[in-house]
């Protein structure tokens, strides 16, 4: 009788210990304390400031519990660092974390001037950088991969009151995605490359300048695509691009005004 009770008791103890060990080792598999971190990046395309990488390292260093599902952590980094398109986190047991970062692509070169107020005499300082898809201004010395296509150059023609620091978002740059989309549509219609955009903030006007120096004058407050469609309709009837033109004015509703290059 006692032997049966002892066997029953030991079997229960064994089950309890097995469950505890399973939980311990299973939880140890799901979570671990990060000791080694490896960040993988493509040096030909990286546009990530070293400070961002350091903050990522600080964030995950010595973290004792990291869920098996790392999507939320990856999304956190993408939301925090506007130069990143994606972050992939992989765990290699027992204590190594692999982080792969992919930067957002560069869409244009941005050139502007701002007033230097540190001196008695006001002076305009010229500054330039790269813009990514989040309208983030990146340093010129950042290594980028542009392929065979040259970057579009956007000139902000009205001086700004203060400097835009690198890795700051151009707050009035909401128009940039529309400009880039309109550029693509215009290039398709005229079968030429647009190489420069002149942007006039106060007038809310832009000049698209193609590879032959022709200026396409548009008004930002109106639909850019409707303005470009007017030119498409005209070109279907009359190919004015075969002549030497100075500019084509698309701002006025229902009209396409053009001037010959004298």
Number of C-alpha atoms within 10 A of each C-alpha: 5 7 8 9 10 11 11 12 12 12 12 12 12 12 12 12 12 12 12 12 12 12 12 12 12 11 14 14 12 15 19 22 18 20 14 14 16 13 14 12 15 11 10 11 17 19 26 21 15 9 9 16 16 10 13 16 16 11 12 17 15 14 13 13 14 15 13 13 11 14 12 10 17 17 14 12 21 18 13 11 18 20 28 22 17 16 17 17 16 14 18 12 14 14 15 16 21 15 19 16 24 19 21 20 20 23 19 22 20 21 16 20 21 17 16 17 12 8 8 7 7 10 13 14 14 13 14 20 22 27 26 21 17 20 25 22 24 24 16 15 9 15 13 16 14 13 7 6 8 11 17 19 20 24 19 18 16 15 16 15 12 12 15 18 14 16 19 12 17 16 9 9 12 11 11 18 14 15 19 15 12 19 24 13 16 24 14 12 16 15 10 13 19 23 17 21 24 19 20 17 14 8 11 12 16 23 21 25 20 20 11 13 15 20 23 22 22 22 18 19 11 14 13 20 16 15 24 21 15 15 24 17 12 13 14 10 8 11 12 15 11 7 9 14 17 15 19 21 18 22 23 13 10 10 13 16 12 16 13 12 10 6
